[in-house]
Amino acid sequence: MDWWPDINELNMVSVTLRLSLAMIFGGIVGFERGSKRRAAGLRTHMLVCVGSALVMITSKYIAFNLPFASDPARLGAQVISGIGFLGAGTILVTSYNQVRGLTTAAGLWASACLGLAIGVGFYGGALIAGTIILFIISVLHNLDAMLIMNSRNMEIYVEFGNDGRFSNLLMCANKNGIQILNVVFTHSKSNNADPLAALVSMHLPKRRAHSEVIEMLAKVEGILYIHEV
């Protein structure tokens, strides 16, 4: 088809195709993140991917039309390093000292790399990488959750009544072979009259459902509230 422009060259058809693909691929990654109510969702990932694609298109334009330019590849390199600032904004430390947003930050970085690949015309690599990225953040999410729930290490948040003693929890843990790795006392997250609260890291003697451990510890005298963090 001699009448159809070469999509590997820079023309209006290839530019439209590349930016459209970047929007689609970024949207696919962002949709999964948005469905889990993450800070960076559909539109954020779309913008990152399209913007990255435009950077690479601009780099190719510079290389073809300004042959004396020193290094047109610098634009793409700046995207890869600069996207870290945006990704860092999605990483949060919760009130339970947990780090959240790492997967979203990695997804933003991956979307930027997808955009760079699409923008430079590396369609095959972008298609394969996009499929793998979608597989990682969607299909492997269930596997990751299963590994966490079956881990022998777990962390719990516990609130005790004013007359409750932390030693009761320690005795119950020792009786069941549970090793206490670390304890951090903190302020209560509830509306109770300033009860004692603690973040407790534990190592279980064998693999068992974390829900069973929570149910067992919840029966300890003096514990008002307990959940896994």
C-alpha positions, 0 to 999 in steps of 0.5 A: 500500500504505497498510499499509506504512510510509513508508521515508522517515519515521523508523519501525522499518521504515525504521530497520531498512532503513537500518541493514541497507543500511549493513551490506551496503554497508559489507560489500561495500567491506570484503570487497574490502579484506579479500580483499587482507589489509588492516588494515581489512577486512569487519567494520571497514567494516561497523561504520564504515558502520552507525555513520555511518548511525546518526548520521544517523538520530539527527540526523533524530530530533533534528530531528523530536523536538527542534525547538529543537536548535541544529544536528542536522547537526553529528553528521554533520559530526563523522563526516566529520572524525573518521573521519580518525583511524581512517583514519590508523591504517591508513596505514603507512610500510614499511621500504622507505619506502613508504606503504601503506594509503591506499586502505584509509583512503579506503575507510573514509572513503567507507564513512562517507559511504555510511552518512551517505547511507543514514542520512538516507534518500538511497537513490539517492545511496547506491546510485550511490555504492556502485556507483562505490566498488566499481568503483574499488577492485575493477575499477580495481585491475588498471588501477592495477597495470598503470600502475605496472608500465608506468611509466618510474619504478621503485624497487628494493631491492638488497643487495650482497656484502661485496666488491660495489661499488655502482659496478657497478650504476651502470655497468650503469644508465648503459650501458643509459640508466637514470637514477639519481634517488635512492639511500638506503643502508640496513641489510640486510633479509636474514640475510647478514653485514651487506652493503651495501643500498640503495633506488634510484629510477630513470627508464627510457629507454623503457617496458619491463617492470620484470621485465626490468630486475630480471632485467638488474640481477640479473646485475650482479657483486656483487649478492646480492639485488634486487627492486622495491618 
